[in-house]
Amino acid sequence: MSAPVSRPALNLSGSRRDFLRISGSVSAAAAISAALGACSGPASTSTAGAGGDKDLITAVIGYGNNQSWDPSMTASAFTMAANNHIYEGLVDTDPITRAPYPALATALPADVNATSWKFTLRDGAKWHDGQPVTVDDVLFTFERALDKSTLIYSFFSAWLQEVKKVDDKTVELVFKFPFPDALPRLTIAKIMPKHVFGAAGGWDAAKNGKAIGSGPYKQTAHNPKSNTTFEAFADYNGPRKPTVKKMNWLSIVDAPARVAKISGGSAEAQIADNIPYANIDQLTKGGLTVEGGKGMNHMFLMFNTAQKPFDDIRVRQALFYAIDTKKMIDVALKGHGAASTSFLNEQNPSYAKAKTVYSYDPEKAKALLKEAGVTNLTVTLMAVNVSWIADCLPTIANSWDAIGVKTTLEPQDTAALFTKMDQSQNYQVVAAASNPNQFGLDADLILRYNYTSGGTWMKYTKWDKSAVAKDLFAKMDAATQEPSPTKKLDLVHAYLDVIAEQAVLYPVVHTELMTAWDPKKLTGVRPQAYPGINLLQATRQG
């Protein structure tokens, strides 16, 4: 792909490049290593002396590191967590409070209700290859963010009109209307070096694992399905300095293997995320701290509405009513979950109970199927291989079998599943984990992640051309533009009711995510309510 044309101001409404999609097929490790300039040879999940090396944090991440590493195209838990250490936005947010703070920019805007914001870049900011960060890099990044083919397009397109170069140190963001919620959202637009990713093949390299940012840590090696390593960037002069010299993040999706890495006398890791609920007592008794956070994290079902009978709302609703969510929470989640009563979790500031709530009601499920004229339904439920999702699948299969729906489970590698989806391979129903809180907390952002005309998820569902979908998108746009907070919330609740009723892509349960760490070796850890870890304020101890 040729490099984009340089220009001082970007009118971002017209870009139409066909960039690579989220979670496409991943190149071989050798090719990625060559692109990164990383060491060759077999991947290693260990670093010599890991247990006693005070300059190193070894982390275990319960998600794959083999999905896209392009910040504009990824929703991978591993990648997004890593990118928060590698890249910066103009503004970033605290991982727990989500309070905005200036990152590459020198200050926050004085008036968040203004229709344009100016940002001055931090003096002396450098890329990990030693080149200076420039205003052209900012323009390049927002051009990418406002391309319809990117995953993050929907987070910006409704309110951002253009980005202009004011001078060699200053950019101006021009809005379509006042939008105060834009401030924390700017962390999603990780500023990327134009001279690296604007070159031919740059976006392929980004997708496949190349990461060069201006943040406190630089990537030193990347081995898909194995590990990614980092070291402190000596020239970093931003607000959150690196606290350790080296990090080794192990990608271990298999739960027993993940727990083994952080437990016992030969424990290699100091911290692990995605801790299975069944192992909490074991790890706590072993001297580890195990804490969680309740948030948006959920298992959702997604239907292919182009395939009968899943175009019928009654069939979709029936399959939700049939699920014994209490049994799922008690058995699979060990009590660390809640049945969905809205698309949003109950802790979200915009939450309201939806008019349609899918309480366990197998008789109602049977009646809906009968009303739809559906008999002898056979369903293949494809699913990601995230450990807690795998634990929930038998309850779904048993629940559907109980209402006469013959169910086959097909759990598989997350990257492999979404490669099939990207290639438009046929499917009936998918179960997967998601947590839009990785991007932010406001309802507009969360819903636009899944429900955007032409967006990644709507293309998977093949639903967004329907009359109901078009009306939903209009309702969402009206809520986004509404200046009154009270009226905005009323509009949000109205479209959340539509999403609940339609059950095209909808949560079954919201869960609590657990993080474990060794308090004798790490301090300053704050567990997240969304996947991954953040170690920008953690310190390695004895």
matplotlib code that plots the C-alpha trace (Angstrom):
import matplotlib.pyplot as plt

x = [0.0, 1.4, 2.0, -0.9, -0.7, 0.6, -1.6, -1.9, -5.6, -7.8, -11.4, -12.1, -15.5, -14.3, -11.7, -12.6, -9.4, -10.0, -7.7, -7.2, -10.0, -9.9, -8.6, -7.6, -5.3, -2.0, 1.3, 3.9, 6.1, 9.2, 7.7, 6.6, 10.0, 11.6, 9.3, 10.0, 13.7, 13.2, 15.4, 15.0, 14.6, 11.9, 9.5, 10.2, 7.7, 10.4, 13.2, 16.3, 16.2, 12.6, 11.8, 14.6, 15.2, 14.2, 14.4, 11.7, 7.9, 6.6, 2.9, 0.4, -2.4, -5.3, -5.9, -4.1, -1.4, -1.9, -4.7, -4.2, -1.7, -2.9, -4.4, -7.1, -8.2, -7.9, -10.2, -7.8, -7.4, -3.7, -2.9, -4.9, -3.3, 0.1, -0.6, -1.5, 2.2, 3.7, 1.6, 0.1, -2.9, -3.1, -5.0, -5.0, -7.1, -6.4, -7.0, -9.3, -10.9, -10.8, -10.1, -8.4, -4.8, -2.6, -0.3, 1.3, -0.5, 0.7, -2.7, -6.4, -8.8, -10.0, -13.6, -14.9, -18.1, -16.3, -16.7, -12.9, -10.0, -6.4, -3.5, 0.2, 2.5, 5.0, 8.5, 11.1, 8.6, 10.2, 9.3, 11.0, 13.2, 14.5, 12.6, 10.7, 6.9, 5.3, 2.0, 2.0, 1.9, -1.2, -2.9, -1.9, -3.4, -6.8, -7.0, -6.7, -9.2, -11.8, -11.5, -14.7, -12.8, -11.2, -12.7, -12.4, -14.2, -17.5, -16.0, -15.1, -17.2, -20.4, -18.8, -15.4, -15.4, -11.7, -8.2, -6.1, -2.4, -2.1, 1.7, 4.6, 3.6, -0.2, -3.2, -6.9, -9.8, -13.0, -16.3, -19.6, -21.3, -20.2, -19.3, -17.7, -17.5, -14.8, -12.1, -11.7, -12.3, -9.1, -7.1, -8.5, -6.6, -3.1, -0.8, 1.3, 4.5, 3.7, 7.2, 6.8, 3.2, 2.6, 5.3, 4.4, 3.2, 3.1, -0.5, 0.3, 3.2, 1.1, -1.5, 1.0, 2.7, 5.0, 4.6, 6.6, 5.1, 6.1, 5.1, 7.1, 7.8, 9.0, 8.4, 11.5, 10.2, 6.9, 6.1, 2.5, 0.7, 3.7, 4.9, 5.7, 8.5, 9.1, 11.8, 11.7, 12.1, 15.1, 14.0, 10.4, 9.6, 5.9, 3.7, 3.8, 7.4, 8.2, 8.6, 10.6, 13.2, 11.8, 8.5, 7.7, 4.0, 3.1, 0.0, -1.6, -5.2, -5.4, -6.5, -4.6, -1.3, -2.0, -2.6, 0.5, 2.7, 1.8, 1.3, 3.5, 7.1, 8.5, 6.1, 7.5, 5.1, 4.3, 0.9, -1.9, -5.2, -8.4, -8.1, -10.6, -13.1, -12.4, -8.8, -9.3, -9.1, -6.1, -4.2, -5.2, -4.1, -0.8, -0.1, -1.3, -3.7, -6.7, -9.1, -11.7, -13.7, -17.4, -17.9, -19.1, -17.3, -19.9, -20.6, -22.8, -24.7, -24.5, -26.9, -26.5, -29.8, -29.3, -29.8, -33.2, -34.7, -32.5, -34.0, -37.1, -37.0, -39.0, -36.4, -33.6, -35.6, -36.5, -32.9, -32.2, -35.2, -34.2, -30.8, -30.6, -28.5, -28.7, -27.1, -24.5, -23.6, -23.6, -21.7, -19.5, -18.9, -18.9, -21.2, -19.0, -21.6, -25.0, -27.7, -28.0, -30.9, -29.7, -26.9, -25.1, -24.0, -25.7, -22.6, -22.6, -23.8, -26.3, -27.8, -31.6, -33.3, -34.5, -38.2, -37.3, -35.4, -34.5, -35.3, -35.1, -38.4, -38.2, -41.9, -42.0, -39.0, -41.0, -44.0, -42.0, -40.5, -44.0, -45.3, -42.5, -43.3, -39.9, -39.5, -36.6, -34.1, -30.5, -27.9, -24.1, -22.8, -19.4, -17.4, -14.1, -11.8, -11.5, -11.6, -14.6, -16.6, -15.8, -17.1, -20.4, -21.1, -22.4, -25.2, -26.3, -26.2, -28.2, -30.7, -31.3, -31.5, -34.1, -36.5, -35.9, -33.1, -30.3, -27.1, -23.5, -20.7, -17.7, -15.2, -12.0, -9.1, -10.4, -8.3, -9.3, -13.0, -12.9, -10.9, -13.8, -16.2, -14.0, -14.0, -17.8, -17.9, -21.4, -22.4, -25.6, -24.8, -21.5, -20.8, -17.8, -16.5, -16.5, -15.8, -16.2, -14.9, -11.5, -12.4, -14.3, -17.4, -19.9, -23.0, -22.6, -19.1, -20.1, -23.1, -21.3, -18.6, -21.2, -24.1, -22.8, -24.1, -21.4, -19.4, -17.5, -20.1, -23.1, -21.5, -21.2, -24.9, -26.0, -28.8, -27.8, -29.7, -33.1, -35.6, -35.4, -31.6, -31.8, -34.3, -32.0, -29.0, -31.1, -32.1, -28.4, -27.4, -30.1, -28.8, -25.2, -26.2, -28.5, -26.9, -29.1, -27.7, -31.2, -32.7, -29.7, -30.1, -33.8, -32.8, -30.1, -32.6, -35.0, -32.5, -31.2, -34.8, -34.7, -31.4, -32.7, -35.9, -34.2, -31.6, -29.3, -26.1, -26.8, -25.2, -26.2, -24.2, -21.9, -19.0, -16.4, -12.8, -10.2, -6.5, -3.9, -0.5, 2.3, 2.2, 5.7, 7.0, 4.6, 3.1, 0.8, -1.3, -4.9, -7.2, -9.3, -12.9, -11.9, -9.5, -5.7, -3.4, -1.9, 1.5, 2.3, 2.1, 3.2, 6.6, 8.7, 9.7, 12.1]
y = [0.0, 3.4, 6.1, 8.5, 12.0, 14.5, 17.6, 20.2, 19.8, 16.7, 16.7, 13.3, 12.6, 11.3, 8.7, 5.2, 3.1, -0.7, -1.3, -4.7, -5.8, -6.6, -10.0, -11.1, -14.1, -13.8, -14.2, -16.7, -15.8, -15.7, -13.0, -11.0, -11.2, -10.0, -7.0, -6.2, -6.7, -9.0, -12.0, -15.0, -18.6, -20.4, -18.4, -18.5, -17.9, -17.5, -15.1, -16.4, -15.6, -14.4, -15.2, -13.2, -10.5, -7.2, -5.4, -7.7, -8.1, -11.3, -11.2, -13.8, -12.7, -15.0, -13.8, -14.3, -12.0, -13.1, -10.7, -7.3, -4.9, -1.9, 0.4, 1.5, -2.0, -4.1, -5.1, -7.7, -7.6, -8.5, -6.0, -3.1, -3.5, -3.6, -0.6, 1.4, 1.0, 1.5, 4.4, 7.7, 9.7, 13.4, 12.7, 9.5, 8.3, 6.6, 2.9, 2.7, 6.1, 6.9, 10.5, 12.3, 13.6, 15.3, 12.7, 13.9, 17.1, 19.6, 20.5, 19.6, 22.0, 24.9, 24.6, 21.1, 22.5, 24.4, 23.3, 23.1, 22.2, 23.1, 20.9, 21.7, 18.7, 18.0, 19.2, 16.5, 13.7, 10.9, 7.7, 4.6, 4.7, 8.1, 10.3, 13.3, 13.2, 15.8, 17.4, 15.4, 12.2, 13.5, 14.3, 10.9, 9.1, 10.9, 10.3, 6.7, 6.9, 8.5, 5.9, 3.9, 0.6, 1.0, -0.4, 2.9, 4.9, 4.8, 6.4, 9.6, 10.0, 11.3, 14.4, 15.1, 17.3, 17.8, 18.0, 21.0, 21.9, 25.2, 25.3, 22.9, 22.2, 22.7, 20.9, 21.9, 19.4, 20.9, 19.4, 19.1, 20.1, 20.4, 17.0, 17.0, 13.2, 13.5, 14.2, 10.7, 9.2, 10.8, 8.0, 5.6, 7.5, 6.3, 8.6, 6.6, 7.5, 8.4, 7.6, 4.0, 3.1, 5.4, 3.6, 0.8, -2.2, -0.2, -1.3, -4.9, -4.7, -3.0, -5.6, -8.4, -7.1, -4.2, -1.5, 1.7, 4.4, 7.3, 5.8, 4.7, 1.1, -0.1, -3.5, -5.6, -9.0, -10.4, -14.1, -14.8, -17.3, -17.2, -13.9, -10.2, -8.4, -4.8, -2.5, 1.0, 3.7, 5.8, 8.9, 9.0, 12.4, 12.1, 12.1, 8.4, 7.2, 3.5, 1.9, -1.2, -1.9, -5.0, -6.8, -10.2, -10.8, -14.4, -15.2, -18.3, -18.9, -22.3, -21.6, -24.4, -23.4, -19.8, -20.5, -22.7, -19.8, -17.7, -20.2, -22.5, -22.4, -22.2, -19.4, -17.5, -14.7, -11.9, -11.0, -12.7, -11.5, -13.5, -15.7, -18.6, -18.3, -21.8, -20.9, -17.8, -19.7, -21.7, -18.6, -16.6, -19.4, -19.4, -15.8, -14.0, -11.1, -11.8, -8.9, -8.2, -5.5, -5.5, -3.9, -4.3, -7.6, -10.0, -13.1, -12.2, -14.1, -12.8, -14.1, -14.3, -12.7, -13.5, -17.2, -18.5, -18.8, -16.3, -13.4, -13.9, -11.9, -14.6, -17.2, -15.0, -14.1, -17.8, -18.8, -16.1, -17.0, -20.6, -20.1, -21.0, -18.0, -18.7, -22.1, -20.6, -18.0, -20.5, -23.3, -21.8, -18.4, -19.4, -16.5, -13.9, -12.7, -11.2, -12.0, -9.1, -6.8, -4.3, -4.1, -2.0, -3.5, -2.2, -0.3, 1.9, 5.5, 5.3, 2.0, 1.4, -1.9, -2.7, -3.2, -6.7, -8.8, -12.4, -14.1, -17.9, -19.1, -22.3, -22.4, -18.9, -20.0, -23.0, -20.8, -18.3, -21.0, -22.5, -19.1, -18.7, -22.0, -23.4, -27.1, -29.5, -26.6, -27.6, -25.0, -24.9, -22.5, -21.3, -19.7, -18.2, -20.4, -17.9, -20.1, -18.6, -18.7, -22.3, -22.9, -21.3, -23.2, -26.5, -24.6, -23.0, -26.3, -28.1, -25.2, -25.3, -29.1, -28.9, -26.9, -29.2, -27.3, -29.7, -27.9, -28.5, -26.6, -25.4, -23.5, -22.4, -20.0, -16.4, -15.3, -18.3, -17.7, -14.0, -14.8, -16.9, -14.0, -11.5, -13.9, -13.9, -17.7, -18.8, -19.3, -19.4, -18.2, -17.1, -16.8, -14.5, -12.3, -8.6, -5.5, -2.1, -0.6, -1.2, 1.9, 3.9, 4.1, 6.4, 4.7, 6.3, 4.8, 1.4, 1.0, 2.3, -0.3, -2.9, -1.0, 1.2, 1.0, -0.7, -1.4, -4.6, -6.3, -5.2, -6.7, -9.9, -9.9, -8.8, -6.8, -3.2, -2.7, -3.5, -0.8, -1.4, -1.0, 2.2, 3.6, 2.6, 4.3, 7.5, 7.3, 6.9, 9.9, 12.0, 11.0, 11.9, 15.4, 16.2, 18.9, 18.3, 15.5, 14.6, 14.4, 12.6, 9.9, 9.5, 9.0, 6.5, 4.4, 4.4, 2.9, 0.5, -0.9, -1.5, -3.3, -5.5, -6.4, -7.2, -9.5, -9.5, -9.0, -9.1, -10.0, -13.1, -12.3, -9.6, -10.9, -9.9, -10.0, -11.3, -10.3, -12.0, -10.8, -11.4, -8.5, -9.3, -8.7, -6.1, -2.9, -0.3, -2.9, -1.9, -4.6, -3.6, -4.3, -4.9, -7.4, -7.0, -5.2, -1.8, -1.6, 2.1, 2.7, -0.7, -1.2, -4.4, -5.3, -7.9]
z = [0.0, -1.0, 1.6, 2.2, 0.7, 3.2, 3.8, 6.5, 7.1, 6.9, 6.0, 7.4, 5.9, 2.5, 3.3, 1.9, 2.0, 2.2, 5.2, 6.8, 9.1, 12.8, 13.7, 10.2, 9.6, 11.3, 9.5, 10.6, 13.7, 11.6, 9.3, 12.2, 13.9, 10.8, 10.6, 14.2, 14.1, 16.9, 17.8, 15.6, 16.7, 18.6, 20.8, 24.5, 27.3, 29.9, 30.7, 32.5, 36.2, 36.0, 39.6, 41.1, 38.5, 40.2, 36.9, 35.3, 35.7, 34.2, 33.5, 32.4, 30.1, 29.6, 26.0, 22.7, 21.5, 17.9, 16.8, 15.2, 16.9, 14.9, 17.5, 15.0, 14.3, 17.5, 20.3, 21.5, 25.3, 25.2, 22.4, 23.8, 27.3, 25.6, 23.4, 26.5, 27.6, 24.1, 22.6, 23.8, 22.8, 22.8, 26.0, 28.0, 30.9, 34.2, 33.8, 36.8, 37.4, 33.6, 34.5, 31.5, 31.7, 29.0, 27.4, 24.2, 24.6, 27.2, 28.6, 28.6, 26.8, 28.9, 27.7, 27.0, 25.6, 22.8, 19.2, 18.7, 20.8, 20.3, 21.6, 21.8, 21.6, 24.4, 23.7, 23.2, 22.6, 20.5, 18.8, 20.0, 16.9, 18.0, 15.5, 16.9, 17.3, 14.9, 14.1, 10.8, 12.9, 14.7, 11.3, 10.0, 13.0, 12.8, 9.1, 9.9, 12.8, 10.5, 7.8, 7.6, 7.4, 10.8, 14.0, 15.9, 13.2, 15.0, 18.1, 16.2, 13.0, 14.6, 16.2, 14.7, 11.6, 10.8, 12.3, 11.3, 11.6, 13.4, 13.5, 13.9, 17.5, 17.5, 16.1, 16.2, 16.5, 14.9, 16.1, 14.3, 17.6, 21.3, 22.6, 26.1, 26.1, 23.4, 26.0, 27.5, 24.1, 22.7, 24.4, 21.7, 19.0, 19.8, 17.9, 15.4, 13.5, 9.9, 8.7, 10.0, 9.3, 6.4, 4.4, 2.0, 3.9, 7.1, 8.1, 7.4, 9.8, 12.4, 12.2, 12.4, 15.6, 14.8, 17.5, 17.6, 19.9, 22.0, 25.3, 28.4, 27.1, 23.8, 22.4, 22.1, 20.8, 19.7, 19.4, 18.5, 20.8, 23.1, 24.5, 24.0, 25.7, 26.6, 28.0, 29.5, 26.8, 28.0, 26.1, 27.4, 28.9, 29.5, 32.6, 33.6, 33.6, 33.4, 36.8, 35.8, 33.2, 31.6, 31.1, 29.7, 29.0, 28.4, 26.4, 28.0, 27.1, 28.8, 32.4, 34.3, 32.6, 33.4, 37.1, 37.2, 36.1, 39.0, 41.8, 43.8, 44.9, 41.4, 40.2, 37.3, 37.1, 39.5, 38.1, 36.1, 34.7, 33.8, 37.0, 36.9, 39.7, 40.8, 41.6, 43.8, 47.1, 46.1, 45.0, 48.1, 50.4, 48.5, 49.5, 46.4, 46.4, 44.2, 43.5, 40.9, 39.2, 38.1, 34.8, 31.2, 30.7, 29.2, 27.2, 24.2, 21.6, 18.0, 15.3, 11.6, 10.6, 6.9, 7.8, 8.6, 11.1, 12.9, 10.9, 13.1, 16.3, 18.1, 17.5, 18.8, 21.8, 22.4, 22.6, 25.2, 27.3, 27.3, 29.0, 32.7, 33.6, 37.4, 36.8, 34.6, 37.2, 40.1, 38.3, 35.7, 37.2, 40.9, 41.7, 40.0, 37.5, 37.0, 34.4, 31.9, 32.4, 29.8, 27.3, 29.9, 33.2, 36.4, 37.5, 34.4, 35.1, 32.2, 33.2, 33.3, 33.3, 29.8, 29.0, 27.7, 30.2, 29.3, 32.6, 32.5, 31.0, 28.9, 28.5, 26.9, 24.7, 23.4, 22.8, 20.8, 18.6, 18.1, 17.2, 14.7, 13.1, 14.0, 14.8, 15.0, 15.1, 15.0, 16.1, 15.8, 18.4, 17.5, 20.4, 21.4, 23.5, 26.4, 29.5, 31.3, 28.1, 27.6, 31.2, 30.3, 27.0, 28.5, 30.3, 27.0, 25.2, 27.9, 28.1, 24.4, 24.2, 26.9, 24.7, 21.7, 20.0, 19.2, 19.9, 18.8, 20.4, 18.4, 20.7, 18.8, 18.8, 18.9, 16.0, 13.9, 14.6, 13.6, 10.6, 9.4, 10.2, 8.3, 5.3, 5.5, 6.1, 7.1, 10.7, 12.8, 16.3, 18.0, 21.7, 22.6, 25.3, 25.0, 27.1, 25.4, 28.7, 27.1, 25.1, 27.6, 29.9, 28.2, 26.7, 23.3, 22.9, 24.2, 21.9, 18.8, 19.3, 18.3, 16.7, 13.9, 10.3, 8.2, 11.3, 11.9, 14.2, 12.2, 9.1, 11.0, 11.9, 8.4, 10.2, 9.7, 6.5, 8.1, 8.8, 12.5, 12.4, 10.4, 12.9, 15.8, 14.3, 13.9, 17.6, 18.5, 16.5, 18.1, 21.5, 20.6, 19.5, 22.4, 24.6, 27.6, 29.8, 31.1, 27.6, 26.3, 29.0, 28.1, 24.4, 25.4, 27.5, 24.5, 22.1, 24.7, 24.9, 21.1, 21.3, 24.1, 22.2, 18.9, 20.5, 17.5, 19.5, 23.2, 26.5, 28.4, 31.6, 32.9, 34.9, 37.4, 36.1, 38.6, 38.8, 41.0, 42.0, 44.5, 47.0, 48.1, 44.6, 43.2, 44.7, 43.1, 41.2, 40.6, 39.2, 36.2, 35.4, 31.8, 30.3, 30.5, 33.0, 33.4, 35.1, 34.6, 38.3, 39.6, 41.1, 41.4, 44.9, 46.4]

ax = plt.figure().add_subplot(projection="3d")
ax.plot(x, y, z, "-o")
ax.set_aspect("equal")
plt.show()
